[in-house]
Amino acid sequence: MHPIDDLLAGKQNSGNRAAPTRDRLIRAFTDLVQQRGYAAVGTAEVLKVASAPRGSLYHHFPSGKSGLAVAAVEYMAEAVTDALHRATTGRRTLPVLLRGMASARAAWLKRTGWSEGPLLTVLSNEVVPHEPDIAEALKVGSAAINSAFTDLFMARGFAPDTAWRNAHMTRSLLDGAMTLSRAARSTDALLEAGDFLATRLADPANRGA
């Protein structure tokens, strides 16, 4: 599967013992939160999954669990924006990219047994506005992803205002369809969203109609 598809599906590969401790903690936290949500994940479990020594979490993240969450949001947002930037300069057509994003999310849901949601969505639904630091990280990360999506549409011939609108619509459709697909344990909503994006939003002549 293309790297952008994996990243935009919301899932990152789990860390391993060879990775730096800080990265292992972020990846373990990401996996656990995607499986069970923020409130249900404890720091002791993160340390165990990350194979990290006691005390290492507060060494790397002095504010504890919330600081780890902020770092995970920043890490994920950067990974997604980097993938989008690579797609922007690549040769894949916009219909192929948009349909591929939806298909990859559908495949990820099936692979995880419908049991996980993407990190940014899970945290947005659970911690805003109760955790202001995490909420701010989500706001900044979301803006960066929207900007990267806008650049993708502009690189494929869309005017800036239409590109910005279509970027928001793309994210809304993909995120909403993912929630519906997960609830129904069916990929139909995501695949239909991918078809709509590929056929209705991918042609500048349609102006996103």
Secondary structure in CASP SS format (residue, H / E / C, confidence):
PFRMAT SS
TARGET T0000
AUTHOR 0000-0000-0000
METHOD secondary structure of the structure
MODEL  1
M C 1.00
H C 1.00
P H 1.00
I H 1.00
D H 1.00
D H 1.00
L H 1.00
L H 1.00
A C 1.00
G C 1.00
K C 1.00
Q C 1.00
N C 1.00
S C 1.00
G C 1.00
N C 1.00
R C 1.00
A C 1.00
A C 1.00
P C 1.00
T H 1.00
R H 1.00
D H 1.00
R H 1.00
L H 1.00
I H 1.00
R H 1.00
A H 1.00
F H 1.00
T H 1.00
D H 1.00
L H 1.00
V H 1.00
Q H 1.00
Q H 1.00
R H 1.00
G C 1.00
Y C 1.00
A C 1.00
A C 1.00
V C 1.00
G C 1.00
T H 1.00
A H 1.00
E H 1.00
V H 1.00
L H 1.00
K H 1.00
V H 1.00
A H 1.00
S C 1.00
A C 1.00
P C 1.00
R C 1.00
G C 1.00
S H 1.00
L H 1.00
Y H 1.00
H H 1.00
H H 1.00
F C 1.00
P C 1.00
S C 1.00
G C 1.00
K H 1.00
S H 1.00
G H 1.00
L H 1.00
A H 1.00
V H 1.00
A H 1.00
A H 1.00
V H 1.00
E H 1.00
Y H 1.00
M H 1.00
A H 1.00
E H 1.00
A H 1.00
V H 1.00
T H 1.00
D H 1.00
A H 1.00
L H 1.00
H H 1.00
R H 1.00
A H 1.00
T H 1.00
T H 1.00
G C 1.00
R C 1.00
R C 1.00
T C 1.00
L H 1.00
P H 1.00
V H 1.00
L H 1.00
L H 1.00
R H 1.00
G H 1.00
M H 1.00
A H 1.00
S H 1.00
A H 1.00
R H 1.00
A H 1.00
A H 1.00
W H 1.00
L H 1.00
K H 1.00
R H 1.00
T C 1.00
G C 1.00
W C 1.00
S C 1.00
E C 1.00
G C 1.00
P C 1.00
L H 1.00
L H 1.00
T H 1.00
V H 1.00
L H 1.00
S H 1.00
N H 1.00
E H 1.00
V H 1.00
V C 1.00
P C 1.00
H C 1.00
E C 1.00
P H 1.00
D H 1.00
I H 1.00
A H 1.00
E H 1.00
A H 1.00
L H 1.00
K H 1.00
V H 1.00
G H 1.00
S H 1.00
A H 1.00
A H 1.00
I H 1.00
N H 1.00
S H 1.00
A H 1.00
F H 1.00
T H 1.00
D H 1.00
L H 1.00
F H 1.00
M H 1.00
A H 1.00
R C 1.00
G C 1.00
F C 1.00
A C 1.00
P H 1.00
D H 1.00
T H 1.00
A H 1.00
W H 1.00
R H 1.00
N H 1.00
A H 1.00
H H 1.00
M H 1.00
T H 1.00
R H 1.00
S H 1.00
L H 1.00
L H 1.00
D H 1.00
G H 1.00
A H 1.00
M H 1.00
T H 1.00
L H 1.00
S H 1.00
R H 1.00
A H 1.00
A H 1.00
R C 1.00
S C 1.00
T C 1.00
D H 1.00
A H 1.00
L H 1.00
L H 1.00
E H 1.00
A H 1.00
G H 1.00
D H 1.00
F H 1.00
L H 1.00
A H 1.00
T H 1.00
R H 1.00
L H 1.00
A C 1.00
D C 1.00
P H 1.00
A H 1.00
N H 1.00
R C 1.00
G C 1.00
A C 1.00
END
